Amino acid sequence: MKRILLSLLVLSLGVAPGAWAKSRSGVITVEVDLSKQEADKETRLWIPYVVSDKNQSVTEVKVSGDFAASAVYTDKANGTPMLYASWDKGAQSRKLTYSFSVEREEIALRNLPGKEPAWNRADYAEFLKPTSIGPIDGEVKKLSDKITKGKRTVLAKAKAIYDWACENMYRDPATVGCGKGDVCELLKKPGGKCTDISSVYIALARAAGVPCREVFGVRLGKKAEEDVTTWQHCWVEFFLPGYGWVPVDPADVRKAMLVEKLELKDAKTKEYRDYFWGGIDAYRIKIAAGRDLILNPPQAGAPLNTFGYPYAEVGGKALDWYEPKSFSYRILYREK
């Protein structure tokens, strides 16, 4: 319960979004110890490998451990980087430490252009297709058409779906991890966490012809040192023709409403809704993207629904990444 409460309080410091820092920097350390797992079987580990982009700078990367082999790869479909390590059968100690320094910038895209130039949907086909649990036909398409009725541009459709998600979905603290994102089930009971709310947004948007993608990340602490092992977070980006990718985070709107006991009509709720439409705070980093991932090297198990957590297999059997204590990993943040 203490962990859940701490996670819920990350966003809420009793101040408006505009008062948050414009950048945040620190050192992230991922420690994995699989020594207590069965030693007579091969052990394989994949960890999201964080890289720089225009909004975050990654430096001072260090990898150490007693693994037999290690390398950095990307998956073929999404280009998501991953750190891979393996231990041979019989290895008694199986430890790995991965650390890096990161500086993250706030994103605040305001006054988005309403005029839409011509664009080729085929260029964004990857971001317009369904996923294994995120269909874009049937009931999803019906709801999407209802929400976006009369909307002609990508921007207008994306905003209508954002408003619908903020007003009709809700955060359910009992959800395991970040949620599975089973869109059909969520339309029946629209409560969940960030992956759930983001998945519904993306399915509805893609059904309306709006290119969309998830971004998987980890929140950075607001204290000098914090254990952020369970602070994974997922948000959304949609492609605005003639402009680029725009972040939206209806899940954090609903999280703030829950934590601060806000109603939709409250002025502070409007502040959050305005902020997370085109805005993303600096207290998070991007670690992965894509759904239904086949890792590199390929895992023995099924394609991963998401890759926001470390993933490991012992003797070809996946460990439960939602249970970091039994999996034996932790993620630490230290202010820099």
N, C-alpha and C positions, 0 to 999 in steps of 0.2 A: 504493500500500500504506500509506503514511504516513497518508493521509486516512482510510482504512478503520479503521486502528488508533485514530486520534484519536476517530473517531465511536464506536467500540466502548467507549472508555474514559470516555465522558461520564458514564455512571451510576456507574461503579465508582471510588470513592475510598477503598475499604477500610473504610468505615463502614456501619453499618446504616441502613436507610431512615429510622428514627426520628430520626436525627441530622441529616438534611437541613434546610436553612433552610425556614421556613414561608412565606416570600415572597421574590420576586426581582424586581428592577427594573433597567431599562436602556434603551438606545436601539437600535433596529433600523434599519439603513439598507440599502435594496435599490438597487443600482446596475445599470442596464442600458445597454449600448452596442451597438446594432445597426448601427453605421456601416459595418462590413465586409461586411454582407449586400448583395445586389444592389440597386443604387440606382434602377433603372428600373422598380421595382415598388412598389406600395403596401405599407406595413409596418404591421401592427397588433399590439398588445400588450395582454395581460390579466394582471394581478397580483392575487392574493388581497389584499383590503383589510381590514385588521384593525380590529375594533371592540370597544368595551367590552361586558362582560357582568358577571354577578355575581361572577365569579372573576378578571377581569382589567380593568384600567383603562387606556385608551389616550388619550393627550393629545399635544399639540405635533406634530400631523400636518403634514408639509410635502411638497409635490410640486413638482418643478421639472424643466425640460428644454426641448428645442427641438422638441417635437411640434407638429403642426398643430392637433390637437384632443385634449382630455382630459376625462374625466368619471368619476364613480363611479356604478355601476349595481348591480343585484342580479339573480340569475337567478330565473326565475319559479317553478320547482319547489321550490327550497330556501331562497330568500331570501339566498343567499350573496353578500356584498358583493364587488365587484371594481373595481379601478382600470383604466380602459381608456384607451389612448392610440393615436394613429395619426399616420403620416407620409405625406405625398403622394409620388407618383412623382417621382424626381429628387432627393429630399432626400439630401444627402451626409453630413450628421451626423444621427444618430438616437439621442439620449441621454435618459435619464430617471433621476431620483433620487427615491426615496420613503422618507421616514423618519418615525419616530414614537417616542414614549416609552411604555413599558408597564410596569405593575406587575402581577405575577401572584401569586395566592394559592394555596397548597396546598389541595387538597380532601381531606378525611378524613371520610367518612361511615361511621360505625361503629354497631354494634347496630341493624342494619336490622330493621324490624318484619316478623315472620313472618306476622301475620294480614293477610289480603288482603280489602279491601272490594270491593264490586261495582264493575265498571268496564265501559265501553263500548268494545269492540275497534274499532268503526268510527271512533272518534276518533283512533285510532293506525294507521289502515290504511296510511298512507305508510311506516310503520316495520315493517310486517309483510309487505311484498310482496317478490318476488325482484328482483334486478338482472340486467343482461345476462350477467354471469359469476358470479352468486351465486344459483343456483336454490334452491328450498326444497322441491322434490319429489324423487321418485326415490331415489337413494342417499343424498342429503342427509337426506331425511325419515326413511329407515330408520335411519340412524345417530343422528339426533336422538331418535327414539322410543326407541332402545336406551339412550342416555345418560340420558334423563329418565324412564325407566320407574319408575313408582311415585311420581313427584314431582307434586304437585297444584297448587302455587302458582307464581307467576311467580318469586319469590325462590328457591325450591328448584330450579327448572329452570335459572335463570340461573347459580346456583352450581355445579350439576352440569356444565354446559357449560364453565364457567370451569375447573373442576378437570380436565376432560377435555383442554382445550386446553393447560393447563400441563403435563400429564403425557404427552401424545401428540404435540404439535407441537414443532418445534425451530427455532432460528435458523440460517439458512444465509447466511454472510457473502458468498458469491459472488452472491447475488441482486442484480439491478440495481435501484438506487434503493431505494424502500420495498417493492418487489414489486408485481405486477399484481393479485393477489387472485383468481385463477381457481380457484374453489372445487372444481370437479370434478377438476382436475389436482392440487390440493393434497391431496385425500383419497387420491390414489394415492401421493403423495410429500409428506408433511406438513412440509416444510422451506421456510422463506422468511424474510421480514422482517415488519415491523409491519403493513403493509397485508394481507399474506397471512394472518397469524395472526388479525388482526381480522376479515377477510372471512369466514373459516371460522366464527369465533365467531358472527358476525351471521347467517349463513345457517342455522346449526344452531339458534340462538335463535329466529329468525323461524319456522322450520319447527315449533318447539315452541309457537308462539303468544306468544313474548316480544318485545315491541316493542324494536327495537334500532336504533342509528345509529352511523356512524363519526364521529370528530372528527379533522380533519387539522390539524397544527400544525408548529411549528418549535421545536427545543430552544433554550433560552437557555444561553449559556456560563457556566461556573463561574469563569472567569478574568476579569480586568478588561476585556480586549478579546479577541475571538475571531472568526475567520471561520467562520460557521455555514451556509455556502452549501449544504452537503449534509446538514444536520442535520434534515431533515424527519422527522416522526414521526406515526403514526396510532394512535389508541386507540378504545375502545368506550364507549358509554353505553347502558344498558337502562332501560326505564321500569318503575318499581316502583309499582303502583297505590296510591294513598293517600299516597304519599311524594314521588315525582318521579324525575328522571333520575339514575342512579347510574353513576359511571365504573368501568370495569375495564380492566386492561391486561395480559393474559397474555403479550403480545409482550415487554414489558419484564421479565417474570419470566424468560422464556427467554433474553433478552439478558444479564441479570445472571448467569444460570447459565453461559452460554458464556464471558463475560469473566472470571468469577471461578472457572471450572472447578468448578462445584458440581454435586452429584448431587441427584436428587429427595429423597433421604432426609436430606440435610444440614439442620441447624437453620437456617442462614442462608437456604436456599431457602424454608423455611417463613415466615421473616420477610418475604421479598419477596412470597410468595403472599398472605400476610395483608395486607400493605400495599396491593398493587395490586388487591385486592378492595374496591372502594369508596374507594380512595385514589389520588390523582394528585399527583406532586411539583410544586413551584413552578417547576421549570427547563424550562418549556415554555409556549407560548402557542397558543391556538386561532386558526387562520387561515381555515378553510373547512369546509364540510360537503357531503354529497351525493355520489351516484354518477351516471354517465351524464349529465353536465351539458351543457346547451346554454347557452353563455355569452351575455352581453348587452353589446353587440350580438352576434348569433350568429356563431360561427366558421364558416369554410368547410369545415373538416374534420369528422370524425365526433364525436358526443358524447364528452366527456372522461370516461374511466374514473374519474379523480380530479382534483382541482384543488389539489394541495398544492404545486405548482411554478408559476413564471411560465410563461405560454403565449404564443407569438408565431407569426404567419404572415407570410410574405413572398410577395407575389403569390398568396395563397391556399394556400400550402404551409406546413405546420407545421414549426417547428424542433424539434430534439430537446432537450426540457427536461432530460433526464438528463445532458446534456453541457454544463454551464454555461460551460466555456471556449470552445467553439465557438459556443454561443448568445450568449455574452458577457454574463453577469450574475454578480453576487456579492451575498451577504447578510452583513452585518457586525453584530456585537453589541458594544456598549460599556456597561460597568457604569455605573450612575448612583447 
